[in-house]
Amino acid sequence: MYQNQQFGAQQNVNNQQNAGAQQNTQNQNGSRSNRTVVPEAKGALNQMKYEIASEIGINLKQGYNGDLPSRQAGYIGGYMVKRLVEQAERSMSGK
C-alpha cells in the first residue's frame, strides 16, 4: 500500500512538470501571448480596428478604451479576424 501511495505521488509530480513544460513551450511559440508577430503590421492593424469600429457604430477613443464592454470589443476583434481571413483567401486564390 505504501508503494502505491508513493508511486501516485511521483506520478502527480511528473504530471505537473509535464504541464509546466508544455505551457512554457506554448509561450515560446507565441500561441498564448498577445504579442504582434509582425511588428511592422501593428499600425495597419490599429487602423483596421478603428475603421471597423466606426463601420459598426462603436465609438473608440485613441488610447485607453477600458470602459468598452467586452461584447463590443469582441465584436470588433471578430470582424478584424473575418476581414483578415478574407484577405488571406483572396491572396491565396490569386485575385
DOZA-224149 format. One line per field, with one value per residue (C-alpha): residue number from 1; chain; z, y, x. Coordinates in nm, 3 decimals, m for minus. Layout:
<recs>
num = c(NUM:...)
chaine = c(A:...)
pz = c(Z:...)
py = c(Y:...)
px = c(X:...)
</recs>
This chain:
<recs>
num = c(1:2:3:4:5:6:7:8:9:10:11:12:13:14:15:16:17:18:19:20:21:22:23:24:25:26:27:28:29:30:31:32:33:34:35:36:37:38:39:40:41:42:43:44:45:46:47:48:49:50:51:52:53:54:55:56:57:58:59:60:61:62:63:64:65:66:67:68:69:70:71:72:73:74:75:76:77:78:79:80:81:82:83:84:85:86:87:88:89:90:91:92:93:94:95)
chaine = c(A:A:A:A:A:A:A:A:A:A:A:A:A:A:A:A:A:A:A:A:A:A:A:A:A:A:A:A:A:A:A:A:A:A:A:A:A:A:A:A:A:A:A:A:A:A:A:A:A:A:A:A:A:A:A:A:A:A:A:A:A:A:A:A:A:A:A:A:A:A:A:A:A:A:A:A:A:A:A:A:A:A:A:A:A:A:A:A:A:A:A:A:A:A:A)
pz = c(0.000:0.087:m0.250:m0.434:m0.248:m0.325:m0.693:m0.711:m0.557:m0.802:m1.091:m0.978:m0.968:m1.319:m1.449:m1.301:m1.452:m1.794:m1.777:m1.690:m1.973:m2.217:m2.107:m2.148:m2.500:m2.588:m2.455:m2.656:m2.971:m2.908:m2.911:m2.571:m2.585:m2.706:m2.894:m3.254:m3.469:m3.736:m3.554:m3.882:m3.921:m3.586:m3.735:m4.010:m3.760:m3.538:m3.834:m3.931:m3.574:m3.583:m3.933:m3.832:m3.508:m3.698:m3.961:m3.697:m3.493:m3.191:m3.063:m2.997:m2.845:m2.910:m2.620:m2.329:m2.401:m2.073:m2.041:m2.360:m2.286:m2.365:m2.609:m2.823:m2.805:m2.910:m3.194:m3.328:m3.290:m3.462:m3.761:m3.778:m3.793:m4.054:m4.274:m4.235:m4.332:m4.639:m4.740:m4.696:m4.903:m5.182:m5.187:m5.194:m5.481:m5.682:m5.702)
py = c(0.000:0.242:0.177:0.260:0.593:0.675:0.587:0.801:1.099:1.062:1.040:1.367:1.540:1.414:1.532:1.879:1.902:1.794:2.050:2.325:2.225:2.222:2.569:2.703:2.560:2.726:3.060:3.034:2.963:3.271:3.082:3.217:3.569:3.899:3.995:4.111:3.851:4.108:4.436:4.630:4.543:4.693:5.032:4.877:4.655:4.955:5.148:4.850:4.833:5.197:5.159:4.853:5.017:5.318:5.095:4.905:5.216:5.167:5.479:5.400:5.662:5.691:5.526:5.366:5.202:5.014:5.136:4.949:4.643:4.307:4.230:4.533:4.472:4.111:4.226:4.447:4.168:3.920:4.146:4.203:3.828:3.786:4.057:3.921:3.571:3.713:3.897:3.582:3.376:3.636:3.640:3.259:3.241:3.496:3.754)
px = c(0.000:0.282:0.443:0.119:0.088:0.449:0.401:0.086:0.266:0.555:0.310:0.144:0.484:0.563:0.225:0.277:0.625:0.494:0.213:0.462:0.694:0.402:0.291:0.646:0.660:0.331:0.456:0.778:0.581:0.367:0.039:m0.067:0.059:m0.074:0.240:0.228:0.403:0.493:0.564:0.559:0.189:0.087:m0.004:m0.214:m0.396:m0.465:m0.603:m0.820:m0.953:m1.067:m1.217:m1.418:m1.533:m1.664:m1.832:m2.027:m2.105:m1.880:m1.705:m1.337:m1.110:m0.738:m0.559:m0.743:m1.080:m1.126:m1.483:m1.577:m1.793:m1.637:m1.914:m1.830:m1.455:m1.513:m1.733:m1.454:m1.198:m1.427:m1.474:m1.099:m1.038:m1.312:m1.161:m0.806:m0.921:m1.097:m0.780:m0.569:m0.815:m0.807:m0.428:m0.417:m0.662:m0.464:m0.745)
</recs>
